[in-house]
Amino acid sequence: MEFWKRLVSKERLGDAAEWFNQAGYFVEIGRYTDAVASFDRALLFRPQDHEAWTGRGIALNHLGRYDEAVASFDRALHIRPDFHHAWHNRGIALNHLGRDYEASASFDRALRIRPDLHGTPDR
């Protein structure tokens, strides 16, 4: 739940915020199909919202729709290349697809951006 609270900002206006908040709630209670639909609605209002694209990808990961999840994370990263949540979750999706090299590169990128949140490698 904390992840979704952090993503909600004062910049979100009107219906986009309502759809985004609803989508986050659906993720929290495990209603991932509803979450994807709500993120899609939020993105109609704010198509450049990297957080909504990332949330959509997270919901798709939970549904096992990994190719679509990667596409959502890629959209988020096109908008904000330093968004570590998108890199990390992209790695999860790629790992499920058996694309280990790309998954590792995504995890490494998330780690370089925010090592305090993703741990540090053993030395």
N, CA, C and O atoms as a Tinker XYZ file with bonds, in Angstrom:
   492  protein
     1  N      0.829000   -1.184000    0.000000    73     2
     2  CA     0.000000    0.000000    0.000000    64     1     3
     3  C      0.878000    1.255000    0.000000    63     2     4     5
     4  O      0.530000    2.249000   -0.637000    81     3
     5  N      1.980000    1.219000    0.689000    73     3     6
     6  CA     2.856000    2.391000    0.788000    64     5     7
     7  C      3.340000    2.843000   -0.592000    63     6     8     9
     8  O      3.446000    4.042000   -0.849000    81     7
     9  N      3.637000    1.879000   -1.490000    73     7    10
    10  CA     4.094000    2.226000   -2.827000    64     9    11
    11  C      3.079000    3.131000   -3.518000    63    10    12    13
    12  O      3.455000    4.138000   -4.118000    81    11
    13  N      1.811000    2.786000   -3.441000    73    11    14
    14  CA     0.773000    3.561000   -4.126000    64    13    15
    15  C      0.602000    4.922000   -3.494000    63    14    16    17
    16  O      0.380000    5.908000   -4.195000    81    15
    17  N      0.702000    4.991000   -2.168000    73    15    18
    18  CA     0.575000    6.289000   -1.499000    64    17    19
    19  C      1.678000    7.238000   -1.939000    63    18    20    21
    20  O      1.434000    8.431000   -2.124000    81    19
    21  N      2.891000    6.717000   -2.109000    73    19    22
    22  CA     4.011000    7.560000   -2.531000    64    21    23
    23  C      3.820000    8.084000   -3.946000    63    22    24    25
    24  O      4.273000    9.180000   -4.273000    81    23
    25  N      3.151000    7.303000   -4.784000    73    23    26
    26  CA     3.000000    7.699000   -6.183000    64    25    27
    27  C      1.942000    8.774000   -6.396000    63    26    28    29
    28  O      1.975000    9.493000   -7.395000    81    27
    29  N      1.015000    8.882000   -5.471000    73    27    30
    30  CA    -0.034000    9.883000   -5.608000    64    29    31
    31  C      0.572000   11.241000   -5.277000    63    30    32    33
    32  O      1.142000   11.425000   -4.202000    81    31
    33  N      0.452000   12.179000   -6.188000    73    31    34
    34  CA     1.038000   13.494000   -5.975000    64    33    35
    35  C      0.008000   14.585000   -6.225000    63    34    36    37
    36  O     -1.062000   14.333000   -6.780000    81    35
    37  N      0.343000   15.788000   -5.812000    73    35    38
    38  CA    -0.548000   16.934000   -6.004000    64    37    39
    39  C     -0.721000   17.277000   -7.475000    63    38    40    41
    40  O     -1.672000   17.963000   -7.849000    81    39
    41  N      0.205000   16.796000   -8.317000    73    39    42
    42  CA     0.139000   17.108000   -9.744000    64    41    43
    43  C     -1.013000   16.399000  -10.430000    63    42    44    45
    44  O     -1.463000   16.845000  -11.486000    81    43
    45  N     -1.499000   15.316000   -9.866000    73    43    46
    46  CA    -2.580000   14.552000  -10.485000    64    45    47
    47  C     -3.881000   15.341000  -10.364000    63    46    48    49
    48  O     -4.229000   15.825000   -9.287000    81    47
    49  N     -4.577000   15.461000  -11.456000    73    47    50
    50  CA    -5.778000   16.275000  -11.460000    64    49    51
    51  C     -6.980000   15.462000  -11.905000    63    50    52    53
    52  O     -6.871000   14.574000  -12.750000    81    51
    53  N     -8.121000   15.778000  -11.326000    73    51    54
    54  CA    -9.409000   15.274000  -11.791000    64    53    55
    55  C     -9.499000   13.783000  -11.943000    63    54    56    57
    56  O     -9.049000   13.022000  -11.086000    81    55
    57  N    -10.081000   13.378000  -13.035000    73    55    58
    58  CA   -10.386000   11.977000  -13.264000    64    57    59
    59  C     -9.149000   11.095000  -13.325000    63    58    60    61
    60  O     -9.204000    9.935000  -12.919000    81    59
    61  N     -8.047000   11.613000  -13.819000    73    59    62
    62  CA    -6.826000   10.806000  -13.879000    64    61    63
    63  C     -6.447000   10.331000  -12.488000    63    62    64    65
    64  O     -6.091000    9.166000  -12.311000    81    63
    65  N     -6.514000   11.198000  -11.511000    73    63    66
    66  CA    -6.174000   10.833000  -10.131000    64    65    67
    67  C     -7.135000    9.792000   -9.591000    63    66    68    69
    68  O     -6.720000    8.844000   -8.924000    81    67
    69  N     -8.395000    9.962000   -9.872000    73    67    70
    70  CA    -9.382000    9.003000   -9.378000    64    69    71
    71  C     -9.140000    7.615000   -9.966000    63    70    72    73
    72  O     -9.187000    6.617000   -9.247000    81    71
    73  N     -8.883000    7.551000  -11.264000    73    71    74
    74  CA    -8.630000    6.262000  -11.900000    64    73    75
    75  C     -7.330000    5.658000  -11.396000    63    74    76    77
    76  O     -7.250000    4.452000  -11.163000    81    75
    77  N     -6.312000    6.493000  -11.229000    73    75    78
    78  CA    -5.027000    6.011000  -10.726000    64    77    79
    79  C     -5.183000    5.443000   -9.313000    63    78    80    81
    80  O     -4.693000    4.353000   -9.019000    81    79
    81  N     -5.855000    6.174000   -8.458000    73    79    82
    82  CA    -6.050000    5.716000   -7.081000    64    81    83
    83  C     -6.863000    4.422000   -7.040000    63    82    84    85
    84  O     -6.556000    3.511000   -6.271000    81    83
    85  N     -7.887000    4.351000   -7.864000    73    83    86
    86  CA    -8.700000    3.140000   -7.922000    64    85    87
    87  C     -7.844000    1.964000   -8.399000    63    86    88    89
    88  O     -7.948000    0.864000   -7.856000    81    87
    89  N     -7.016000    2.184000   -9.389000    73    87    90
    90  CA    -6.150000    1.127000   -9.912000    64    89    91
    91  C     -5.203000    0.628000   -8.827000    63    90    92    93
    92  O     -5.016000   -0.578000   -8.670000    81    91
    93  N     -4.607000    1.552000   -8.078000    73    91    94
    94  CA    -3.715000    1.157000   -6.993000    64    93    95
    95  C     -4.425000    0.320000   -5.943000    63    94    96    97
    96  O     -3.872000   -0.652000   -5.428000    81    95
    97  N     -5.638000    0.699000   -5.636000    73    95    98
    98  CA    -6.439000   -0.069000   -4.681000    64    97    99
    99  C     -6.697000   -1.478000   -5.213000    63    98   100   101
   100  O     -6.575000   -2.458000   -4.479000    81    99
   101  N     -7.053000   -1.570000   -6.490000    73    99   102
   102  CA    -7.310000   -2.877000   -7.082000    64   101   103
   103  C     -6.059000   -3.762000   -7.035000    63   102   104   105
   104  O     -6.161000   -4.963000   -6.788000    81   103
   105  N     -4.895000   -3.181000   -7.267000    73   103   106
   106  CA    -3.657000   -3.957000   -7.154000    64   105   107
   107  C     -3.514000   -4.488000   -5.729000    63   106   108   109
   108  O     -3.206000   -5.662000   -5.522000    81   107
   109  N     -3.736000   -3.622000   -4.763000    73   107   110
   110  CA    -3.572000   -4.010000   -3.357000    64   109   111
   111  C     -4.495000   -5.153000   -2.945000    63   110   112   113
   112  O     -4.117000   -5.974000   -2.110000    81   111
   113  N     -5.693000   -5.222000   -3.513000    73   111   114
   114  CA    -6.629000   -6.287000   -3.117000    64   113   115
   115  C     -6.633000   -7.462000   -4.092000    63   114   116   117
   116  O     -7.440000   -8.383000   -3.963000    81   115
   117  N     -5.724000   -7.423000   -5.072000    73   115   118
   118  CA    -5.576000   -8.556000   -5.976000    64   117   119
   119  C     -6.521000   -8.599000   -7.147000    63   118   120   121
   120  O     -6.667000   -9.644000   -7.782000    81   119
   121  N     -7.163000   -7.494000   -7.451000    73   119   122
   122  CA    -8.064000   -7.435000   -8.611000    64   121   123
   123  C     -7.298000   -6.829000   -9.786000    63   122   124   125
   124  O     -7.518000   -5.681000  -10.170000    81   123
   125  N     -6.396000   -7.631000  -10.344000    73   123   126
   126  CA    -5.433000   -7.126000  -11.316000    64   125   127
   127  C     -6.052000   -6.759000  -12.658000    63   126   128   129
   128  O     -5.617000   -5.801000  -13.296000    81   127
   129  N     -7.054000   -7.503000  -13.094000    73   127   130
   130  CA    -7.715000   -7.154000  -14.358000    64   129   131
   131  C     -8.397000   -5.796000  -14.229000    63   130   132   133
   132  O     -8.322000   -4.969000  -15.138000    81   131
   133  N     -9.059000   -5.571000  -13.102000    73   131   134
   134  CA    -9.686000   -4.275000  -12.860000    64   133   135
   135  C     -8.629000   -3.170000  -12.755000    63   134   136   137
   136  O     -8.854000   -2.042000  -13.193000    81   135
   137  N     -7.484000   -3.504000  -12.173000    73   135   138
   138  CA    -6.403000   -2.520000  -12.054000    64   137   139
   139  C     -5.915000   -2.085000  -13.430000    63   138   140   141
   140  O     -5.725000   -0.894000  -13.676000    81   139
   141  N     -5.711000   -3.045000  -14.324000    73   139   142
   142  CA    -5.259000   -2.706000  -15.679000    64   141   143
   143  C     -6.273000   -1.787000  -16.350000    63   142   144   145
   144  O     -5.899000   -0.790000  -16.967000    81   143
   145  N     -7.544000   -2.118000  -16.230000    73   143   146
   146  CA    -8.587000   -1.286000  -16.848000    64   145   147
   147  C     -8.579000    0.125000  -16.261000    63   146   148   149
   148  O     -8.752000    1.101000  -16.992000    81   147
   149  N     -8.381000    0.238000  -14.957000    73   147   150
   150  CA    -8.353000    1.569000  -14.327000    64   149   151
   151  C     -7.102000    2.351000  -14.727000    63   150   152   153
   152  O     -7.172000    3.558000  -14.959000    81   151
   153  N     -5.966000    1.671000  -14.808000    73   151   154
   154  CA    -4.758000    2.364000  -15.285000    64   153   155
   155  C     -4.957000    2.835000  -16.727000    63   154   156   157
   156  O     -4.535000    3.934000  -17.088000    81   155
   157  N     -5.597000    2.008000  -17.544000    73   155   158
   158  CA    -5.876000    2.415000  -18.923000    64   157   159
   159  C     -6.724000    3.680000  -18.961000    63   158   160   161
   160  O     -6.485000    4.565000  -19.782000    81   159
   161  N     -7.703000    3.766000  -18.084000    73   159   162
   162  CA    -8.546000    4.968000  -18.029000    64   161   163
   163  C     -7.730000    6.180000  -17.584000    63   162   164   165
   164  O     -7.868000    7.263000  -18.152000    81   163
   165  N     -6.882000    6.001000  -16.573000    73   163   166
   166  CA    -6.023000    7.103000  -16.118000    64   165   167
   167  C     -5.121000    7.581000  -17.248000    63   166   168   169
   168  O     -4.882000    8.779000  -17.403000    81   167
   169  N     -4.625000    6.634000  -18.032000    73   167   170
   170  CA    -3.710000    6.985000  -19.121000    64   169   171
   171  C     -4.410000    7.706000  -20.273000    63   170   172   173
   172  O     -3.757000    8.387000  -21.063000    81   171
   173  N     -5.731000    7.561000  -20.374000    73   171   174
   174  CA    -6.475000    8.345000  -21.365000    64   173   175
   175  C     -6.364000    9.835000  -21.047000    63   174   176   177
   176  O     -6.305000   10.666000  -21.953000    81   175
   177  N     -6.337000   10.167000  -19.756000    73   175   178
   178  CA    -6.241000   11.555000  -19.329000    64   177   179
   179  C     -4.801000   12.050000  -19.289000    63   178   180   181
   180  O     -4.528000   13.216000  -19.572000    81   179
   181  N     -3.884000   11.154000  -18.933000    73   179   182
   182  CA    -2.472000   11.527000  -18.777000    64   181   183
   183  C     -1.579000   10.470000  -19.417000    63   182   184   185
   184  O     -0.980000    9.660000  -18.709000    81   183
   185  N     -1.481000   10.465000  -20.742000    73   183   186
   186  CA    -0.722000    9.405000  -21.420000    64   185   187
   187  C      0.783000    9.438000  -21.141000    63   186   188   189
   188  O      1.482000    8.460000  -21.407000    81   187
   189  N      1.279000   10.538000  -20.617000    73   187   190
   190  CA     2.706000   10.632000  -20.312000    64   189   191
   191  C      3.001000   10.367000  -18.830000    63   190   192   193
   192  O      4.054000   10.768000  -18.332000    81   191
   193  N      2.106000    9.713000  -18.137000    73   191   194
   194  CA     2.262000    9.436000  -16.711000    64   193   195
   195  C      3.072000    8.145000  -16.526000    63   194   196   197
   196  O      2.535000    7.043000  -16.640000    81   195
   197  N      4.358000    8.299000  -16.240000    73   195   198
   198  CA     5.234000    7.132000  -16.101000    64   197   199
   199  C      4.818000    6.242000  -14.935000    63   198   200   201
   200  O      5.026000    5.030000  -14.979000    81   199
   201  N      4.237000    6.826000  -13.900000    73   199   202
   202  CA     3.806000    6.036000  -12.750000    64   201   203
   203  C      2.611000    5.151000  -13.103000    63   202   204   205
   204  O      2.527000    4.010000  -12.650000    81   203
   205  N      1.694000    5.673000  -13.906000    73   203   206
   206  CA     0.545000    4.868000  -14.334000    64   205   207
   207  C      0.998000    3.731000  -15.251000    63   206   208   209
   208  O      0.501000    2.610000  -15.140000    81   207
   209  N      1.932000    4.013000  -16.151000    73   207   210
   210  CA     2.452000    2.949000  -17.009000    64   209   211
   211  C      3.141000    1.871000  -16.177000    63   210   212   213
   212  O      3.016000    0.682000  -16.470000    81   211
   213  N      3.866000    2.286000  -15.143000    73   211   214
   214  CA     4.534000    1.314000  -14.268000    64   213   215
   215  C      3.519000    0.500000  -13.486000    63   214   216   217
   216  O      3.647000   -0.720000  -13.389000    81   215
   217  N      2.514000    1.157000  -12.928000    73   215   218
   218  CA     1.478000    0.439000  -12.203000    64   217   219
   219  C      0.754000   -0.556000  -13.090000    63   218   220   221
   220  O      0.436000   -1.668000  -12.669000    81   219
   221  N      0.498000   -0.146000  -14.315000    73   219   222
   222  CA    -0.149000   -1.042000  -15.284000    64   221   223
   223  C      0.714000   -2.277000  -15.502000    63   222   224   225
   224  O      0.215000   -3.403000  -15.523000    81   223
   225  N      2.016000   -2.052000  -15.664000    73   223   226
   226  CA     2.933000   -3.174000  -15.856000    64   225   227
   227  C      2.958000   -4.110000  -14.655000    63   226   228   229
   228  O      3.014000   -5.329000  -14.817000    81   227
   229  N      2.916000   -3.547000  -13.453000    73   227   230
   230  CA     2.898000   -4.370000  -12.237000    64   229   231
   231  C      1.647000   -5.252000  -12.221000    63   230   232   233
   232  O      1.725000   -6.445000  -11.926000    81   231
   233  N      0.508000   -4.664000  -12.535000    73   231   234
   234  CA    -0.732000   -5.447000  -12.575000    64   233   235
   235  C     -0.647000   -6.544000  -13.638000    63   234   236   237
   236  O     -1.079000   -7.672000  -13.402000    81   235
   237  N     -0.095000   -6.219000  -14.797000    73   235   238
   238  CA     0.060000   -7.218000  -15.853000    64   237   239
   239  C      1.012000   -8.335000  -15.424000    63   238   240   241
   240  O      0.785000   -9.500000  -15.750000    81   239
   241  N      2.071000   -7.988000  -14.698000    73   239   242
   242  CA     2.966000   -9.027000  -14.164000    64   241   243
   243  C      2.176000  -10.013000  -13.301000    63   242   244   245
   244  O      2.349000  -11.226000  -13.419000    81   243
   245  N      1.317000   -9.489000  -12.441000    73   243   246
   246  CA     0.519000  -10.354000  -11.565000    64   245   247
   247  C     -0.421000  -11.259000  -12.360000    63   246   248   249
   248  O     -0.762000  -12.355000  -11.914000    81   247
   249  N     -0.831000  -10.801000  -13.522000    73   247   250
   250  CA    -1.716000  -11.603000  -14.379000    64   249   251
   251  C     -0.947000  -12.587000  -15.256000    63   250   252   253
   252  O     -1.553000  -13.387000  -15.968000    81   251
   253  N      0.378000  -12.532000  -15.208000    73   251   254
   254  CA     1.184000  -13.407000  -16.053000    64   253   255
   255  C      1.266000  -12.950000  -17.492000    63   254   256   257
   256  O      1.658000  -13.723000  -18.366000    81   255
   257  N      0.904000  -11.717000  -17.750000    73   255   258
   258  CA     0.931000  -11.153000  -19.106000    64   257   259
   259  C      2.237000  -10.357000  -19.264000    63   258   260   261
   260  O      2.239000   -9.131000  -19.372000    81   259
   261  N      3.341000  -11.111000  -19.271000    73   259   262
   262  CA     4.666000  -10.525000  -19.145000    64   261   263
   263  C      5.106000   -9.695000  -20.350000    63   262   264   265
   264  O      5.766000   -8.670000  -20.184000    81   263
   265  N      4.749000  -10.127000  -21.557000    73   263   266
   266  CA     5.114000   -9.327000  -22.737000    64   265   267
   267  C      4.452000   -7.949000  -22.675000    63   266   268   269
   268  O      5.089000   -6.936000  -22.962000    81   267
   269  N      3.183000   -7.919000  -22.302000    73   267   270
   270  CA     2.474000   -6.653000  -22.178000    64   269   271
   271  C      3.050000   -5.816000  -21.039000    63   270   272   273
   272  O      3.129000   -4.592000  -21.135000    81   271
   273  N      3.451000   -6.487000  -19.963000    73   271   274
   274  CA     4.054000   -5.778000  -18.837000    64   273   275
   275  C      5.342000   -5.093000  -19.268000    63   274   276   277
   276  O      5.569000   -3.929000  -18.939000    81   275
   277  N      6.187000   -5.811000  -20.005000    73   275   278
   278  CA     7.442000   -5.225000  -20.482000    64   277   279
   279  C      7.148000   -4.005000  -21.347000    63   278   280   281
   280  O      7.829000   -2.985000  -21.236000    81   279
   281  N      6.151000   -4.102000  -22.196000    73   279   282
   282  CA     5.796000   -2.959000  -23.049000    64   281   283
   283  C      5.362000   -1.761000  -22.198000    63   282   284   285
   284  O      5.700000   -0.622000  -22.520000    81   283
   285  N      4.616000   -2.007000  -21.115000    73   283   286
   286  CA     4.206000   -0.906000  -20.231000    64   285   287
   287  C      5.411000   -0.295000  -19.527000    63   286   288   289
   288  O      5.524000    0.928000  -19.434000    81   287
   289  N      6.316000   -1.144000  -19.028000    73   287   290
   290  CA     7.509000   -0.612000  -18.373000    64   289   291
   291  C      8.369000    0.169000  -19.366000    63   290   292   293
   292  O      8.952000    1.195000  -19.017000    81   291
   293  N      8.446000   -0.318000  -20.597000    73   291   294
   294  CA     9.211000    0.407000  -21.615000    64   293   295
   295  C      8.613000    1.781000  -21.895000    63   294   296   297
   296  O      9.343000    2.749000  -22.104000    81   295
   297  N      7.278000    1.866000  -21.900000    73   295   298
   298  CA     6.630000    3.174000  -22.077000    64   297   299
   299  C      6.988000    4.107000  -20.931000    63   298   300   301
   300  O      7.306000    5.276000  -21.148000    81   299
   301  N      6.933000    3.580000  -19.700000    73   299   302
   302  CA     7.283000    4.382000  -18.524000    64   301   303
   303  C      8.723000    4.872000  -18.619000    63   302   304   305
   304  O      9.015000    6.026000  -18.305000    81   303
   305  N      9.615000    3.995000  -19.050000    73   303   306
   306  CA    11.035000    4.341000  -19.109000    64   305   307
   307  C     11.355000    5.278000  -20.265000    63   306   308   309
   308  O     12.330000    6.027000  -20.209000    81   307
   309  N     10.547000    5.239000  -21.298000    73   307   310
   310  CA    10.702000    6.214000  -22.382000    64   309   311
   311  C     10.399000    7.621000  -21.858000    63   310   312   313
   312  O     11.036000    8.596000  -22.254000    81   311
   313  N      9.420000    7.703000  -20.965000    73   311   314
   314  CA     9.012000    8.990000  -20.381000    64   313   315
   315  C      9.989000    9.425000  -19.299000    63   314   316   317
   316  O     10.390000   10.588000  -19.251000    81   315
   317  N     10.374000    8.493000  -18.430000    73   315   318
   318  CA    11.305000    8.817000  -17.335000    64   317   319
   319  C     12.337000    7.690000  -17.203000    63   318   320   321
   320  O     12.098000    6.711000  -16.496000    81   319
   321  N     13.454000    7.823000  -17.865000    73   319   322
   322  CA    14.462000    6.755000  -17.901000    64   321   323
   323  C     15.086000    6.395000  -16.552000    63   322   324   325
   324  O     15.691000    5.331000  -16.424000    81   323
   325  N     14.952000    7.245000  -15.564000    73   323   326
   326  CA    15.567000    6.960000  -14.260000    64   325   327
   327  C     14.570000    6.440000  -13.230000    63   326   328   329
   328  O     14.853000    6.488000  -12.032000    81   327
   329  N     13.424000    5.949000  -13.658000    73   327   330
   330  CA    12.408000    5.477000  -12.713000    64   329   331
   331  C     12.726000    4.037000  -12.310000    63   330   332   333
   332  O     12.418000    3.094000  -13.039000    81   331
   333  N     13.343000    3.884000  -11.149000    73   331   334
   334  CA    13.855000    2.590000  -10.711000    64   333   335
   335  C     12.768000    1.542000  -10.543000    63   334   336   337
   336  O     13.028000    0.361000  -10.772000    81   335
   337  N     11.551000    1.933000  -10.148000    73   335   338
   338  CA    10.471000    0.949000   -9.998000    64   337   339
   339  C     10.177000    0.274000  -11.345000    63   338   340   341
   340  O      9.929000   -0.930000  -11.399000    81   339
   341  N     10.207000    1.047000  -12.413000    73   339   342
   342  CA     9.952000    0.471000  -13.737000    64   341   343
   343  C     11.077000   -0.482000  -14.134000    63   342   344   345
   344  O     10.813000   -1.560000  -14.668000    81   343
   345  N     12.330000   -0.094000  -13.879000    73   343   346
   346  CA    13.458000   -0.972000  -14.213000    64   345   347
   347  C     13.367000   -2.283000  -13.430000    63   346   348   349
   348  O     13.539000   -3.363000  -13.996000    81   347
   349  N     13.099000   -2.184000  -12.142000    73   347   350
   350  CA    13.043000   -3.381000  -11.294000    64   349   351
   351  C     11.917000   -4.326000  -11.739000    63   350   352   353
   352  O     12.138000   -5.526000  -11.897000    81   351
   353  N     10.739000   -3.791000  -11.934000    73   351   354
   354  CA     9.599000   -4.624000  -12.323000    64   353   355
   355  C      9.719000   -5.135000  -13.751000    63   354   356   357
   356  O      9.203000   -6.204000  -14.077000    81   355
   357  N     10.398000   -4.375000  -14.600000    73   355   358
   358  CA    10.706000   -4.854000  -15.951000    64   357   359
   359  C     11.583000   -6.104000  -15.854000    63   358   360   361
   360  O     11.385000   -7.073000  -16.587000    81   359
   361  N     12.556000   -6.067000  -14.936000    73   359   362
   362  CA    13.409000   -7.234000  -14.727000    64   361   363
   363  C     12.620000   -8.458000  -14.298000    63   362   364   365
   364  O     12.906000   -9.574000  -14.733000    81   363
   365  N     11.632000   -8.248000  -13.446000    73   363   366
   366  CA    10.785000   -9.368000  -13.005000    64   365   367
   367  C     10.053000   -9.982000  -14.202000    63   366   368   369
   368  O     10.029000  -11.202000  -14.364000    81   367
   369  N      9.460000   -9.130000  -15.032000    73   367   370
   370  CA     8.729000   -9.630000  -16.201000    64   369   371
   371  C      9.666000  -10.371000  -17.158000    63   370   372   373
   372  O      9.333000  -11.453000  -17.643000    81   371
   373  N     10.818000   -9.795000  -17.424000    73   371   374
   374  CA    11.774000  -10.431000  -18.336000    64   373   375
   375  C     12.265000  -11.764000  -17.782000    63   374   376   377
   376  O     12.474000  -12.716000  -18.534000    81   375
   377  N     12.447000  -11.828000  -16.477000    73   375   378
   378  CA    12.855000  -13.085000  -15.849000    64   377   379
   379  C     11.811000  -14.171000  -16.089000    63   378   380   381
   380  O     12.156000  -15.313000  -16.395000    81   379
   381  N     10.542000  -13.816000  -15.951000    73   379   382
   382  CA     9.467000  -14.787000  -16.198000    64   381   383
   383  C      9.430000  -15.233000  -17.655000    63   382   384   385
   384  O      9.004000  -16.347000  -17.960000    81   383
   385  N      9.874000  -14.364000  -18.544000    73   383   386
   386  CA     9.898000  -14.705000  -19.969000    64   385   387
   387  C     11.144000  -15.503000  -20.349000    63   386   388   389
   388  O     11.297000  -15.906000  -21.502000    81   387
   389  N     12.028000  -15.729000  -19.387000    73   387   390
   390  CA    13.258000  -16.464000  -19.673000    64   389   391
   391  C     14.314000  -15.624000  -20.360000    63   390   392   393
   392  O     15.283000  -16.161000  -20.896000    81   391
   393  N     14.140000  -14.330000  -20.351000    73   391   394
   394  CA    15.094000  -13.411000  -20.987000    64   393   395
   395  C     16.059000  -12.911000  -19.901000    63   394   396   397
   396  O     16.062000  -11.738000  -19.526000    81   395
   397  N     16.875000  -13.855000  -19.418000    73   395   398
   398  CA    17.692000  -13.634000  -18.232000    64   397   399
   399  C     18.706000  -12.504000  -18.379000    63   398   400   401
   400  O     18.901000  -11.725000  -17.446000    81   399
   401  N     19.342000  -12.407000  -19.522000    73   399   402
   402  CA    20.344000  -11.361000  -19.714000    64   401   403
   403  C     19.692000   -9.977000  -19.619000    63   402   404   405
   404  O     20.209000   -9.084000  -18.948000    81   403
   405  N     18.567000   -9.811000  -20.289000    73   403   406
   406  CA    17.859000   -8.531000  -20.243000    64   405   407
   407  C     17.316000   -8.251000  -18.843000    63   406   408   409
   408  O     17.324000   -7.107000  -18.389000    81   407
   409  N     16.845000   -9.296000  -18.159000    73   407   410
   410  CA    16.352000   -9.129000  -16.791000    64   409   411
   411  C     17.473000   -8.644000  -15.889000    63   410   412   413
   412  O     17.286000   -7.720000  -15.098000    81   411
   413  N     18.626000   -9.261000  -16.008000    73   411   414
   414  CA    19.774000   -8.864000  -15.193000    64   413   415
   415  C     20.161000   -7.413000  -15.453000    63   414   416   417
   416  O     20.477000   -6.671000  -14.523000    81   415
   417  N     20.134000   -7.016000  -16.715000    73   415   418
   418  CA    20.469000   -5.632000  -17.057000    64   417   419
   419  C     19.456000   -4.659000  -16.447000    63   418   420   421
   420  O     19.833000   -3.579000  -15.994000    81   419
   421  N     18.191000   -5.032000  -16.433000    73   419   422
   422  CA    17.164000   -4.176000  -15.830000    64   421   423
   423  C     17.356000   -4.063000  -14.318000    63   422   424   425
   424  O     17.255000   -2.974000  -13.753000    81   423
   425  N     17.635000   -5.197000  -13.667000    73   423   426
   426  CA    17.881000   -5.162000  -12.223000    64   425   427
   427  C     19.113000   -4.320000  -11.900000    63   426   428   429
   428  O     19.122000   -3.562000  -10.931000    81   427
   429  N     20.146000   -4.462000  -12.720000    73   427   430
   430  CA    21.365000   -3.667000  -12.509000    64   429   431
   431  C     21.078000   -2.178000  -12.640000    63   430   432   433
   432  O     21.600000   -1.369000  -11.874000    81   431
   433  N     20.257000   -1.826000  -13.599000    73   431   434
   434  CA    19.921000   -0.410000  -13.801000    64   433   435
   435  C     19.162000    0.134000  -12.593000    63   434   436   437
   436  O     19.450000    1.236000  -12.125000    81   435
   437  N     18.195000   -0.630000  -12.087000    73   435   438
   438  CA    17.444000   -0.214000  -10.891000    64   437   439
   439  C     18.387000   -0.051000   -9.712000    63   438   440   441
   440  O     18.256000    0.889000   -8.927000    81   439
   441  N     19.325000   -0.955000   -9.590000    73   439   442
   442  CA    20.286000   -0.921000   -8.487000    64   441   443
   443  C     21.190000    0.301000   -8.565000    63   442   444   445
   444  O     21.497000    0.917000   -7.544000    81   443
   445  N     21.616000    0.650000   -9.771000    73   443   446
   446  CA    22.467000    1.844000   -9.937000    64   445   447
   447  C     21.703000    3.122000   -9.591000    63   446   448   449
   448  O     22.274000    4.063000   -9.040000    81   447
   449  N     20.419000    3.149000   -9.916000    73   447   450
   450  CA    19.623000    4.351000   -9.659000    64   449   451
   451  C     19.307000    4.490000   -8.180000    63   450   452   453
   452  O     19.438000    5.581000   -7.625000    81   451
   453  N     18.897000    3.419000   -7.535000    73   451   454
   454  CA    18.497000    3.477000   -6.120000    64   453   455
   455  C     19.037000    2.273000   -5.346000    63   454   456   457
   456  O     18.265000    1.384000   -4.988000    81   455
   457  N     20.328000    2.225000   -5.084000    73   455   458
   458  CA    20.877000    1.076000   -4.351000    64   457   459
   459  C     20.324000    0.950000   -2.938000    63   458   460   461
   460  O     20.307000   -0.144000   -2.374000    81   459
   461  N     19.879000    2.042000   -2.371000    73   459   462
   462  CA    19.320000    1.997000   -1.020000    64   461   463
   463  C     18.001000    1.244000   -0.967000    63   462   464   465
   464  O     17.636000    0.726000    0.089000    81   463
   465  N     17.285000    1.171000   -2.063000    73   463   466
   466  CA    15.997000    0.487000   -2.080000    64   465   467
   467  C     16.098000   -0.954000   -2.578000    63   466   468   469
   468  O     15.260000   -1.787000   -2.234000    81   467
   469  N     17.099000   -1.248000   -3.373000    73   467   470
   470  CA    17.179000   -2.551000   -4.000000    64   469   471
   471  C     18.346000   -3.384000   -3.486000    63   470   472   473
   472  O     18.654000   -4.435000   -4.049000    81   471
   473  N     18.990000   -2.929000   -2.434000    73   471   474
   474  CA    20.108000   -3.684000   -1.874000    64   473   475
   475  C     21.382000   -3.483000   -2.664000    63   474   476   477
   476  O     21.392000   -2.813000   -3.697000    81   475
   477  N     22.424000   -4.054000   -2.184000    73   475   478
   478  CA    23.707000   -3.988000   -2.884000    64   477   479
   479  C     24.197000   -5.386000   -3.102000    63   478   480   481
   480  O     23.902000   -6.279000   -2.307000    81   479
   481  N     24.950000   -5.601000   -4.174000    73   479   482
   482  CA    25.435000   -6.962000   -4.454000    64   481   483
   483  C     26.457000   -7.390000   -3.416000    63   482   484   485
   484  O     27.187000   -6.572000   -2.856000    81   483
   485  N     26.487000   -8.710000   -3.171000    73   483   486
   486  CA    27.508000   -9.257000   -2.272000    64   485   487
   487  C     28.876000   -9.105000   -2.923000    63   486   488   489
   488  O     29.018000   -9.219000   -4.140000    81   487
   489  N     29.867000   -8.848000   -2.099000    73   487   490
   490  CA    31.222000   -8.698000   -2.639000    64   489   491
   491  C     32.103000   -9.750000   -2.045000    63   490   492
   492  O     33.292000   -9.810000   -2.361000    81   491
